[in-house]
Amino acid sequence: MAQMLLLAGAALLVPAGSVHPTTLSLTTVTTAKSVDAGDGVLWVLALGSEAGPGQDVMTGRTDAIQLIGVSWETRRAVAIGLPRDLWVELPSGRARINEALAEGGPDGAAREVDDLLGITPDVVMVTAADGFLSMMGAVGDVRVDSPIGFTTEEGGVRVRRGTNTLDARQALAYATTREGLPAGDFDRAANHQRLLLATLARLRAAEDEVGFMERVALAALEGIDTDLSPSAAYRLVQALTTIDPARTDACIIRGDFGVEFGADVVYPDEEQARAVGADARDDVRLQGGCRDGSG
């Protein structure tokens, strides 16, 4: 899921060589600027793959899609969530955006996000359930604030309104639940962002604990595949671990529900998407708000 972005960078500082199936992938986008840039904004497209245990993460559709921008200078960040059912134009024809990775790889997924928001990701991060569980197990319990109460589809976790303490499996159940949420995929995308912030808060609180970051790094290392250089990895970690959750904006791209070929889809609000992208592109701030009608 999106929050694993913060953990992935730490693992890159350890030499690779694992023979395990890829459970975590970090790939630079072909058309992107250098990740080593010391100023400006770094954009990371974080994808949660539906690939099952033992399967390569690139083979699954993307259940979670978050574009995360980090300002090197201000240490601010923004997360823009894209519901997986957004109906978009892929090279093979119109389809849901969650098929972009399987069809076009990291560059293909990045291209669809660029077409929608007008922002080109620099790095694409992909992880699946097994990698998520491994790394969240190393992170430890996180405290997530929920505006509503619900029971998760898997595991029957009772999430109450207010603060909830979740272990790794509970966090996965929280992140994957859609049924029973008032706004369906829109609420699920917002839950991904809440889990992201909770994980960031946990990392910042525990970074001085002896052995903590090493455990997280080793958990991320198993099954990792990346084309980032060690210096780029260091810059990525340096930027991400200094973000203050209180200085992070968040937005979900909205749209209208519909049906195509018997499948539920969301026709994206392209005006909102372009406006949010233009607002956040240069400074990761949403000074105009989310433009989703929420006030």
C-alpha positions in Angstrom: 0.0 0.0 0.0 1.0 3.6 -0.2 2.4 3.8 3.3 5.1 1.3 2.4 6.9 3.9 0.4 8.5 5.2 3.6 9.9 1.8 4.4 11.1 0.8 1.0 13.9 3.4 0.9 15.5 2.1 4.1 15.8 -1.3 2.5 17.7 0.1 -0.5 20.7 0.9 1.7 21.3 -2.8 2.2 22.9 -4.8 -0.7 20.4 -6.8 -2.7 20.7 -10.4 -3.8 17.5 -12.1 -2.5 16.2 -15.1 -4.5 12.6 -14.6 -3.2 9.8 -13.6 -5.6 9.5 -9.8 -5.9 7.2 -8.5 -3.2 8.4 -4.9 -3.4 9.4 -2.9 -6.5 10.8 0.6 -6.8 11.3 1.8 -10.4 12.3 5.1 -11.8 10.0 6.4 -14.6 11.7 6.7 -18.0 10.7 10.3 -18.6 11.3 11.5 -15.0 14.0 13.8 -13.7 16.7 12.5 -11.5 15.7 11.3 -8.0 19.0 12.8 -6.8 17.8 16.4 -7.4 18.3 18.4 -4.2 15.5 20.8 -4.7 12.0 20.9 -6.3 9.5 18.1 -5.7 9.8 14.3 -5.8 6.7 12.5 -7.0 6.2 8.8 -6.0 3.4 6.7 -7.4 2.6 4.1 -4.7 0.6 1.1 -5.8 -0.9 -1.8 -3.8 -0.9 -4.9 -6.0 -3.5 -7.7 -5.7 -0.8 -10.3 -6.5 -1.1 -13.3 -4.3 1.6 -14.9 -2.1 4.5 -16.0 -4.2 3.4 -14.1 -7.2 5.3 -11.2 -8.7 3.8 -7.8 -7.7 3.7 -6.7 -11.3 1.2 -9.4 -12.3 -1.6 -8.1 -10.2 -4.2 -5.3 -10.6 -3.7 -2.3 -8.3 -6.0 -2.2 -5.4 -4.5 1.0 -4.0 -3.2 4.0 -6.0 -1.7 7.0 -4.3 0.5 9.8 -5.8 2.7 11.2 -3.1 4.6 14.4 -3.6 7.5 15.5 -1.3 9.1 19.0 -1.3 12.8 18.6 -0.6 13.0 22.2 0.6 10.0 22.6 2.8 9.6 19.0 4.0 5.9 19.2 3.1 4.0 16.4 1.4 0.7 15.7 -0.4 -1.1 12.5 -1.1 -3.5 12.3 -4.0 -5.7 9.2 -4.0 -7.1 7.6 -7.1 -9.9 5.1 -6.7 -9.1 1.9 -8.5 -12.3 1.9 -10.6 -11.6 5.1 -12.4 -12.5 4.6 -16.1 -9.6 5.8 -18.3 -8.1 5.4 -21.7 -5.4 2.7 -21.8 -3.3 1.9 -24.9 -5.5 -1.2 -25.5 -8.8 0.8 -25.0 -10.9 2.1 -22.2 -10.6 0.2 -18.9 -10.3 0.7 -15.2 -7.1 2.4 -14.0 -6.3 -0.6 -11.8 -5.3 -2.5 -15.0 -2.7 0.0 -16.1 0.3 -1.6 -14.2 -0.4 -5.1 -15.6 -0.8 -3.8 -19.1 2.0 -1.2 -19.3 4.3 -1.8 -16.3 5.4 1.1 -14.1 5.8 3.5 -17.1 2.2 2.6 -18.2 0.8 3.3 -14.7 2.7 6.5 -14.5 1.5 7.6 -17.9 -2.2 7.2 -16.8 -1.6 9.3 -13.7 0.1 12.0 -15.8 -2.8 12.0 -18.3 -5.3 12.5 -15.4 -3.4 14.9 -13.1 -0.8 16.5 -15.3 2.0 15.3 -12.9 4.7 12.8 -14.1 5.8 10.5 -11.2 9.5 10.1 -10.7 9.4 6.7 -9.0 6.8 3.9 -9.0 6.6 1.8 -5.9 4.6 -1.5 -6.0 3.9 -3.8 -3.1 1.5 -6.6 -2.3 -0.1 -8.2 0.8 2.8 -10.4 1.8 5.4 -7.5 1.6 2.9 -5.2 3.4 2.5 -7.7 6.3 6.3 -8.3 6.6 7.1 -4.6 6.8 4.2 -3.6 9.0 5.1 -6.4 11.3 8.5 -4.8 11.7 7.0 -1.3 12.1 4.7 -2.5 14.9 1.2 -1.3 15.8 0.0 1.9 14.4 -2.7 4.3 15.6 -5.3 5.2 13.0 -8.0 7.9 13.4 -11.2 6.9 11.7 -14.2 9.3 11.1 -16.6 6.4 11.0 -17.1 2.9 12.5 -17.2 -0.2 10.4 -16.2 -3.9 10.4 -13.6 -5.0 7.9 -14.5 -7.5 5.2 -11.6 -9.8 6.0 -10.9 -10.8 9.6 -13.9 -9.0 11.1 -11.9 -6.2 12.6 -14.1 -3.7 14.4 -12.9 -0.2 13.5 -14.5 2.3 15.8 -15.0 6.0 15.2 -11.9 7.7 16.7 -8.5 6.3 17.4 -7.8 2.6 16.6 -4.6 0.6 17.3 -3.9 -1.8 14.5 -1.4 -4.6 14.1 -0.1 -5.7 10.7 -3.0 -8.0 9.8 -5.6 -5.6 11.1 -4.0 -2.8 9.1 -4.2 -4.9 5.9 -7.9 -5.7 6.6 -8.5 -2.0 7.2 -6.8 -1.0 4.0 -8.6 -3.5 1.7 -12.2 -3.0 3.0 -14.6 -1.3 0.6 -18.0 -3.0 1.3 -19.9 -1.1 4.0 -18.1 2.1 3.6 -20.5 5.0 2.8 -18.6 6.2 -0.2 -17.1 2.9 -1.3 -13.8 3.2 -3.1 -13.6 6.9 -2.3 -13.6 6.1 1.5 -11.1 3.2 0.9 -8.7 5.6 -0.8 -9.0 8.0 2.1 -8.3 5.1 4.5 -5.1 4.4 2.7 -4.1 8.0 3.3 -4.9 7.7 7.0 -2.9 4.5 7.3 0.0 6.3 5.5 0.0 9.1 8.0 -0.3 6.7 10.9 2.7 4.7 9.7 4.7 7.9 9.2 3.9 9.0 12.7 5.1 5.6 14.0 8.3 5.7 12.1 9.1 9.2 13.3 8.3 8.2 16.9 10.5 5.1 16.9 13.4 6.1 14.7 15.7 6.5 17.7 14.8 3.1 19.1 17.9 0.8 18.9 17.6 -1.6 16.0 14.2 -0.4 14.9 15.1 1.0 11.5 17.4 -2.0 10.8 14.4 -4.4 11.4 12.3 -2.4 9.1 15.0 -2.3 6.4 15.5 -6.1 6.6 11.8 -6.7 6.3 11.6 -4.5 3.2 14.8 -6.1 1.7 13.3 -9.6 1.2 12.0 -9.7 -2.3 12.9 -6.1 -3.3 13.6 -5.2 -6.9 14.9 -1.7 -7.8 16.8 0.2 -10.4 17.6 3.1 -7.9 21.3 3.8 -7.2 22.4 3.8 -3.6 22.8 7.6 -3.6 19.3 8.0 -5.0 18.0 5.7 -2.3 19.7 7.7 0.4 18.1 10.9 -0.9 14.7 9.3 -1.0 15.0 8.1 2.6 16.4 11.4 3.7 13.4 13.3 2.3 10.6 11.0 3.4 11.6 10.4 7.0 11.7 14.2 7.7 8.1 14.8 6.7 5.8 16.1 9.4 2.3 14.4 9.2 0.8 17.7 10.3 2.3 19.3 7.1 0.8 16.8 4.7 -2.2 17.6 2.5 -4.5 14.9 1.2 -7.1 14.7 -1.5 -9.2 12.0 -3.3 -10.1 12.4 -7.0 -13.9 12.0 -7.3 -16.2 11.1 -10.1 -19.6 9.6 -11.0 -20.4 5.9 -10.6 -21.4 3.9 -13.7 -21.3 0.5 -15.3 -19.2 -0.6 -18.3 -19.5 -4.2 -19.7 -21.2 -5.2 -16.5 -18.5 -3.9 -14.2 -18.7 -1.0 -11.7 -16.6 2.0 -12.8 -16.1 5.6 -11.8 -16.0 8.3 -14.5 -13.3 10.7 -13.1 -14.0 14.3 -12.5 -11.4 15.5 -14.9 -11.8 19.1 -14.0 -11.1 18.4 -10.3 -8.2 16.2 -11.2 -6.5 18.8 -13.4 -7.1 21.6 -10.9 -5.6 19.5 -8.0 -2.7 18.5 -10.1 -1.9 22.0 -11.2 -2.2 23.3 -7.7 0.1 20.7 -6.1 2.6 20.2 -8.9 5.3 22.7 -7.9 5.0 23.0 -4.1 2.9 19.9 -2.9 0.4 22.3 -1.4 -3.3 22.3 -2.0 -4.0 26.0 -1.4 -7.2 25.7 -3.4 -8.4 22.7 -1.4 -9.5 19.4 -2.8 -12.2 20.9 -5.1 -14.4 18.0 -4.4 -17.4 19.9 -3.1 -16.6 19.1 0.6 -16.1 22.8 1.4 
